[in-house]
């Protein structure tokens, strides 16, 4: 099996500097030595470090586009793809790849580590080897293929992952969907239905700054959101309370949402709770949002909602088409 591994940056390949940890340009060579030292791996690996390595805190939608185009350019040369990425925005990138490579018929796995590979106590090679093992398993069965995030033994659907912990080995969760696979001594798989539609690769031009996030908090006022809903914004993720609620006694706040929606901004309501779903209109406070033109994001993570808006806007869909895709 031919596996392409792209080191895009992130903790896994960082080394110390006078200014703190920075991405190591020679990381690809170091990882190659580690993999070649294993007698159990009989695969053909090609490992590439990106010319401009990304600290994932600096990642932008343009970077999702760069990674996707890199994979697309090598699509017919490899059987599986692994993207090594920083954890801060890994869930965003895995969601972006899952939309760009819809129903992928080859494994695309995003992973990284909490601790750099150069340290003695690191999860780097555990996650890399787990991702390789997932590629081996996923290429055996068509229905298991797709885009995933692998971390600490958990293989999570690419658009279901959420960064949940800063200092635990298990940094990611899948709050509203069971993991596709769990790696212990052996793999335990969740059965899924076979995709009836063929895979589709769509890599749109990503418009940076086209999507924003609107936080709901006690005392939130229209002035807090006014600057976030600037003229160049075309989509917004509303982080609401509970099952999709926000203050409904502030006419200026609701008027701001309604005005933005009427000018074509798609506002998607996602709960700021760790798990669960938005139940649009279940409470009066949620019904006010529906009347203001806000659409439900259901049980999507805010990362996936943000990415889906960016992706659909990049495809050039109208606001009504985007709203329909969420419903």
Secondary structure, DSSP 8 states (H G I E B T S, - for coil): -EEEEEE--SGGGEE--TTS-EE-TTHHHHHHHHHHT-SS---EEEEEE-SS---GGG--HHHHHHHHHHHHHTGGG-SEEEEE--STTHHHHHHHHHHHEET-SSEEEEE--SS-TTSSS-SHHHHHHHHHHHHHHHTT-GGG-SEEEEETTEEEETTT-EE--SSSS--EE-TTS--SEEESSSEEE-------S--EE------TTSEEEEE--TT--HHHHHTTT-TT--EEEEEEBTTTB---S-HHHHHHHHHHHHTT-EEEEEESSSS----TTSSHHHHHHHHTT-EE-TT--HHHHHHHHHHHHHTT--HHHHHHHH-
